[in-house]
Amino acid sequence: QNTNTMIVAADGGGVSLNSIINESFNGTGIPSGWSSFAWTGGNSTISGGSVTVSGARFNTVAPTQTFGPVSVMEFVATFGAAPYQHIGFGGGNDATDSNGMYTGQNAWAMFSTGNQSSVLRARTSLNGTTSVDVDMPTGLLGSSHLYRIEWNTNDIKYYVDGTLIHTESATISETMRPGISDYNNDGTVISVDWMKVSPYVSSGSFVSR
């Protein structure tokens, strides 16, 4: 039996403390601690071991449950060839107008297609208004990949499939939380198989057979 621990594949197998968020999106219902907010009449659905988002934002709730610097997000996702698809950290509340996550008034650190549909970008913003956007390698859209965002005190590191692609020198002191977003309900969706966000819980136990 285990409490606040998980099995990891490193070095042939081992036991690790659970990260604060460790979500596999199994079942058919929206998991506890998450909610979907429609941008353009869309929604978020759980099926087949993944969450699919179209025309909506899917994020943890409530806004008081946030993360700060020295946090790491990992996820396996498929971005579509459509504008305004985002996955990453974002500040703000649950609104879909002013002061909501990804609405342009608060910080973010995310992988995103931005305002175009041809390439994925690492996007970093201190205030939601001015964003530093860096193109990722081509060929990522439309297929599943492992992504990692390391939010450090003075920089943000962006990894794809285990390779560090970009480091952005930035200090984001605003608290943020994880979100998955697809603005347009146009049939080109974004999906996530699993997501983990650390730091880790403070303690746990594992009893071996």
N, C-alpha and C positions, 0 to 999 in steps of 0.2 A: 504494500500500500504506500501511497505517497501523499504528502501535504505540501503544497506550494513548491513542488519540484517537478522537473521534466527530464525525459531521456533525450540525450543529444548524441549525434553521430561522431563527434570528434574523437580521434585516437581510438577507433574501434568501438566506441560506445561509452557513455558515461552519464552522470547525473548532474544536473545544474539546478540552481534556484530558478523559479519562474520569473520571467520578466513581468513588469506591472501589467502590460497587456500582452496576452498570448492567445490570439483568436484564430481558429481554424475555419470558421464560417460553415460548420456542419449543420445538418438539420434543414428545416425550412422556414423557421421563424427568425426574426431579427434578434440577435443575442442581447442579453442584458448589458446595459451600459452604452448601447449604440442607438441611434435613431436616424431616420431619413427625412430630409427636408426638400420639398419640390422646388426646383428653379423654374422649369417651364412645363409643368404638368407631368413630370416623370416620377420615377420611384426607384427603390432599391429592393432587389429580391435575392433570397438565399436559396440556392439549389445546387446539387451535385458537388458540394464541398467548396463553393466559392460564393462571393457576393458580386452581383452585377448591378451597376448603377447607370441609369439613363435619365437625363433631364432632372437630376437631383444631386444633393450633397448628402453623404453618409458619414457621420462623424460620431465620436464619443460624446456623451452627455453626462453631467451638466458642465457648463463652462468653468465651474469652479474646480473641476478635476483636470488639472493641467500639468504640463511638464516645463522644466527649465533647462538651461545649458547643462551639458554633460548628459545628454539623452541620445539614444540610438534607436532608429526605426529601421526594421527590415521587413520586406514583403515580396511576395511573388505576384506579379500582375501582368495583365495584357492591356496595353493602351491601344485605342483605336485611332484611325487616321481622321481625326476630327478636332476642331479647335476647342479650347477651354476644358480639357481634361486634366485633372490634377490629383496627385496623391502625395501627401507629406504632412509636415507640421503647419498649423495656421493659428493665428491669434483671432480674437473676437468672440462674439456670442453666436447663438443659433439662428439669428435672423438671416433672411435672404435678401435684405436690402442693406441699408447702411449699418456698419459696425459688425456685420456677420463675418464668419470665416470666408476668406477668399473674395470678399466684396470690394476690397480696395482701400480699407482704412487701417488695417493691422498687418503685422509682420507675417511672413511666411518663409518656409524653406522646403521646396517641393520639386518633384519631377512633374513636368507639365508640357502639354503641347502649346500652351500660350494661345496667341491669336491666329495660329495657322495650323495646318494639318499634315505637314510633310516631315517633321522631325521632332523628336523628344528633346526637351531642354531641362537643365538644372536651373531653377529660378530661385533667387534669394532676394528678399525685400525686408527692409527695416521698418517700413511704414505702410506697406500695401500700395503705395503710389508709384515709387521708383523701384523697378525690379531689375536686377542684373541677371540676364538670361544667357546661358551658355549652351550651345548645341551639343547634344550627345552623339555618339556614333550613329550612322545611318542603319536602317534595317531593324530597328527595335519595335516599331509600330506593328501591331497585328500579330505579335507572337509573345509568348510568355517568357519573362526574364526575372531574375532576382535583383532587387534594388535595395540599397542601404543608404541611409542618411545619418551621418554622425554630426550632431549639433554640439559643438565644443564652445568653450568660453569665448574664443577669439576667431573662430572660423567654422565653416560648414563644409564637410567632405561628402562627396557624392560618388557612390560605387555602383557599377553595373556588373552583374555576374561575377562578383568578387574582385573586380579590378577598380582601383581608384581612378576616376575619370576627371574629376575637377575638385579643386579646393578653393572656396570663396572666403577671402578674409573679411569677416563681418562679426560684429558683436550684437547679438539679439538678446536683450535682457527681458523682453516681454515674455510672459508665459504663453505657451502654445499647446495644441493638442492635435492628434491625428485626424485626418479627414480624407475622404475619397469623393471626387466630384466630377460630374459630367454635365455641363451646362445645357446642352441642346438635346432635347428628346427627339433625336432624328434617326434612331435605329443603329447608330454606331456607338457601341457601349464601351464601358471600361469595367474590367473585372479583376478581383483580387482573390487568390487562393488562400492565403494566410497572411497575418501581420503580427509582428512582435515589436513591442516598444519597451525599452529598458530606461531607467535603472531596474534592478531586480528587487523582489521582496526581501525583507530583512532576514527572514529565517524560514527553514523548511525541514522536512524529514522524509526519508525514503527507507522503507523496510524491505530488504531483499528476500526472495523466496529461499 
